[in-house]
Amino acid sequence: MMHTSATDNREEVRRRSVEALTPEIVAFIERCAGDTHATSHLISILHKVQSHFGYLGREQMDAVAQLLQVPAAKVTGVATFYHYFRLEPRGRFVINVCLGTACYVKGVERVADKLCEELGIQFGETTKDGLFSLEGTRCLGACGLAPVVMIEDKVYGDMTPDQIPALIEKHVFTAQREEREKAANDAKS
Ligand code: FES
């Protein structure tokens, strides 16, 4: 029967934590861990993790806790306290609705309501098929086109609620085309 020592276990846990992150993030956490106020670096560590992975997965948060040597509950607590952090992956398309003053005055609320209704989600959520996430954003600097919605760096101006179904459909078609192209490429290789 094989016996595993506590040291082996620690090494195994460390190995898995390193694998869940990137070498740069691991190096950053290790620098922070040497500090007497290691937990004060938690927010900047989580920022780095989110900007790389797009969200904070359970595996990544556990890895941060292990490497920083703080309880996992502490990491989860910080991640859930700040609205900035996302605990779920974003959809293929992130629909950013401008919540700035000009867009508000021009009726972006009705556009936002229609988006929620058509997608069946609220702001901050992602559709079950993983296609769309709905988010609010500050002024996009296109106030002359208010009300404005942005998807993948493309600005859609003068939006009205009745334009929403076609806008969604266009992106569903794009996703379907991408799927077909990916399947064709996979079949070739
Ligand atoms: S307020 Fe919406 S683009 Fe400026």
Residues whose N, C-alpha, C, O or C-beta is under 5 A from the ligand:
A	BS01	FES	C98 G100 T101 A102 C103 C139 L140 G141 A142 C143 A146 V148
